Amino acid sequence: MMASINPLGERARGNRWCRTAGAFSAGCVLGGWALGAAAAAIGTAVAALAPAPANVLLLTATALVLSAGVAELGDWPVPTVRRQVDELWIGRYRGWVYGAGFGVQLGVALATTVTSAAVYAAVGLAAVLGAAGEPAWAQATGIAFGLARALPVVGGWALHDAASLRRRVARAAAAATGCRLASGCCLCGMAAWTAAAL
């Protein structure tokens, strides 16, 4: 998304980057909140049908996070839809409109292509939190996810020329494998920490 929404491109389209990036960030947060709220509602509904004790919920959360970590470390493909945001919006709408629209879609996480098992871990954790009677924490999980989706665009505030944009995109592509491994290690570490609480 950083290659689509950056100061250089927004200036060329006659838009203010701050407005587009702000709308994108707000959309990501709103989409993330909706994701957390929906997962919490599912978890609450399941808990109403079959209440589970706290240790079963903690074991479920541990299994979800460990599975996601192993999938990341093993570079396993994750189930996904093959859909991206509609790039044609950029030529049709004002910056704040496509910024917010792209942000909501990415914040909801499952509306576009999922490339990381960590996405499913976040959704699963929000559902477990809902089942545990903690919908506010489930929504906070979704909001944190949305904020993380906004960071690459917000972090592109200094990309004012084509050379710096190309370098940033190349660095991001080169770091993909290392980020996946770091994500897998963090998820496995979180699983070990929750397992210790059992």
N, C-alpha and C positions, 0 to 999 in steps of 0.2 A: 504494500500500500504506500510505502514511502516513495516509491518511484512514481506514483500517481498524484499524491498530495504532498507537495514540497513548495518552498518559496519560489523557486525558479518557474515551475509550471504554473502556479497560481498567478504569478505576475504576468506571464505570457498570455493567460486567459483573461486578464483584467480583473482578477479577484484578489481579495486580501487573504494571505495565507493564514493569518491569525484567526480570521472568522471561519474559514473552511476547517482548519485544524481544530478549533474550539468546538465546532459543530460535530466533527468526527469524534472527538473525545467524549462529548456529551452523549452522542449516539452509542458509543462503545459502553459507556457506563450504564445507560438505560437498557441496552440489550443484555448486558451482564446481569443487571438486577432482575430482568424478566426471566433470564435463564435460571438464576438462583431461586426465584419465587416459584417458577414452574416445577423445578426439581424438588423443592421443599413440599409443594402441594402433593406431588406424587408420593414422596416419602411418608407424608402425613396420612394419605389415603391407605397406603399399604400397612402402616402401623395400626390404623383403625381396624383393619381386617384381621391382622395377625400381629398383636403386640409382641415385641421382642425385648428381652432384658438388655441392660446397658452393655454387658460383656459381649453379647451377640452382635450388637451394633458396632462396637469397637472392632471386633474380629472382622466384620464385613468391610469396614473402612480400611483396615489393614490389608485385607486381601485385594481390594480395589486398587489401592495405591501401589502395592507390591507388583500386581499384574501390570499396571501401567509402566512402572519402572523397568521391569524385565522386558516389556515390549519395546521401550525406548532403547535400552542397552543392546537388544538383539536386532534393532532396526527392522522390526516386524511391521508389515503393512497394517494399517488400521482401517476398519470399515468406514466408508464415507460416501457422501454424494459427490458427484463430479460437477460442481457448480461454483462459479466465481461471481463476484459483484459485476454488475453490468457497466462496463467501461464507457458505453455510449452515453451514460448519464452525464459524463463530464462535459460533453459538447451541447447537451440539451438544457441543463438546469444551472441555476446559480450555485456558487461554491458551497454555501452553507447547506443547500438542499442535498447535493450529492455527498457532501461530507457527513451529514447526519444519517443519510440513508445507508452509506457504506458502513458507518460506525455501528448502527443498530444490527446490521447483518453480521458483522464480525463479532460484535459483543454477544450475540445470541449463540455463537460458536457453531451450532449444528446446521446453520442455513447455508454455509459455504464449505468448501473442501476442508476436511480435517486432516492435518498432517502429523499430529502428535497424539499419542495415547494419553498424555497429561490432560487433554481436553476432556476425555471421558472420565478420568479420575476426578476432575473438578466437578463434573455433573453428578457423578456417583456420590461424592462426599456431600454435596448439597442435598441430595436425596436422603442420605443417612442422617444428616443433621435435621432434616424435616421429620424423619421417623423418630428421632430422639426428642422431638418437641422443641427444637431450636430453629424456627424458621428465620429469625433475624440473622443468625449466624450463616444460614444457607444463603440468604440474600447478600450478606457481606462477602461470601465466597464468590458469588457471581459478580459483584461489583469489583472485587479485586481482579478477577479474570478480565473484565472489561477494561479496567485501567491498564493492565498489562498489554492488552491488544492496542491501546492508544499510544503507548510509549514510542514505537518506531516512528510514527508520524510526528509526534511532538518533538522527538529527538532530532528530527531533520530541520530544525529551525535555522541552522546555519548553511544550508545547501542553496547557495545563491548563484552557482554557476554549474554548467554541464559537467565539467571535470570533477568537481567535488561530489556531485550526485553519482556519477559513474563509479568513483572510488568507493563511496559508501555502499552502493548496491553490490559491488564486487566483494567488499569486506563482509557484508552480511551473508552472501552466498558461501564464501569461504569458511565462515564460522558456523555454518549450519550443522555439520557433523559434531563439532565440539559442543555446541549448545545442546544437541540431542543427548550426547553422552552425559553432560552435566545435569540435564533434566532427569535422566534415568537414575543417576547416582543420588540426586536429591530425593526423588520419589522413593527409592529403596531405603534411604536413610530415614525418611519420614515413616515408612512402613515399620522399620525396626524400632523406632521411637514409640509408635502406637502399640506395637506388639509387646514392648516392655511394660506398658500400662495394663496389660491383660492379667 
